[in-house]
């Protein structure tokens, strides 16, 4: 019961719905939840410690404070970025004792975000980019979080039969529909990557057909775009005919220029918002660039190391069984979004990353356990009950194999 209540609160935090009450509460609550998650893992008898993440969170936090002092950043901005860095401590441990909470948090996010997106789509008079959001204002992050929970729905489809399996299949369809309705190009691309990797693992013929379809579509995209309804669809999803006011290449160019000017401590927590104000954006649209921009290249190097260690999980499980590999796909979904977004700026999003990372680590650990041979059982018959052929000289007497 306790884990269920914690998962409900965690779901309200990670989904951004608690921002309807207070955005500051969501921010600080997300960081506090990550710290509690780490403490619960450390106190577990079956905990596995990952010291690089714990030490990395401490060093990132110290560099944030030093950068804030050096740049005279505002207190509110410092608290915000410090909360984001402290939240990474949730990745410092994993434990089977956390698994129940993690699964409840994962499926809670899947259901709540999918229902929320579908509800807004029904209420909307026109479907367009950025029309669907949540109280925290993170529409594209919702698509990324649905993608992070998608592999667990796929596993449920494999684990169930009959009407329950049909129910999970319907949920999978609604998940995919919700990602499309958010109209996040990154989200749609990440979802297709997840489904393709899932298909590629054991269904080679289907994978070849899918790759052929993607290749054919790419080659004949110009011809297909001449069909009126396809052209309108591509324009709606900003695949063609979209000219952003601030393309990411320009954002990254400006950010890189300031990073070169302030390589060691960055421009200070929260200061990128001031430097990017002319583009009407407040972050660098990339986690690593954002960290380097705010608190310097050393911080970005530490964060990159943490990313690399997490990304090793899908690489190492690729040659194992499909189920283990599927548990690592949410990590790919998170970092696919972090390439063009900044989910690190939302501490509660790090809690969901820690939950899926916990399940991936446990699955990886189970995969590494050697198979133990079945023990042999010696059966002793009373002398009077021994059948013919049993005796001191009889072969295999009294042994069951």
C-alpha angles and dihedrals in degrees: 000000000000093000091049092054090047090049092051091052090044091051092053088051100044094043091052093236092123088067086078085074100034132341090204090053090053091049098048093034091055091053092046091049090053091051091049090048090054093046092050090051093048092050092051117107090223098046124142113207122216102193097185090067094046093048091042092055091051094048093045090052092050092048089050091055092046091048090049092052092046095050097034090235119183119270093239093053091047092051090049096052092039089055090051093052095043089053091066088072086081087076092059097089144025131196140170086232089068094051098090092053092044093052092047091049092048096050091039090059092044094054098038096047094044093050091045093051093046091048092053091045090055091048095046118098091206131020112226140140115295091008090114117061141134135240091277091054095240106129098155091046089060090060090049092050092050087052090051090057096040097089091057090056088052089053091051089054089056093046099051137059138199121008093350090058090049089053092054090047090054090049090052090053091049090049091054091046091051092052090052092048092054085060093215109156090202091049094049091047093048091048091052090048091052093048092045093051089048091052093043093057099073108350103074097165093050089046092053090050091050093048090048090052092049091047093048091048091050093049095046097035093117092053093045090049089063090067103095100226093043091049092051090049092051091048092048091053091046093240092127133015093025118131110181119211089225112025115202091243089062092045091051092046092054091044092050091051091055091044090056090051093047105028101154106044104007124223093302137267111310094002096111087074089064095047093047096042092104088063091049093239132109107206139041096249092237128078098220095044090047092053092048090046094052106034107010144261095293089059091048091050091053092047091047090054090053090049092049093052091052093047089054088071096071090040093054095044095048091091094045130074122313096245093057091047091051092057088061096051093085088064089057090049091054095049093043087061093042089060091070100016139045109238090157086075088070110065092195090060087059088057090059089047089052090051095053091042089054091055092046092051092049091050090049091050092051089050091055095051110106117238111255118221115245111259118248117239122218112213116198118200122201110252092245092051098048112120123225114290094035119114144100093296100037116112117250089001113185095348124128116198 
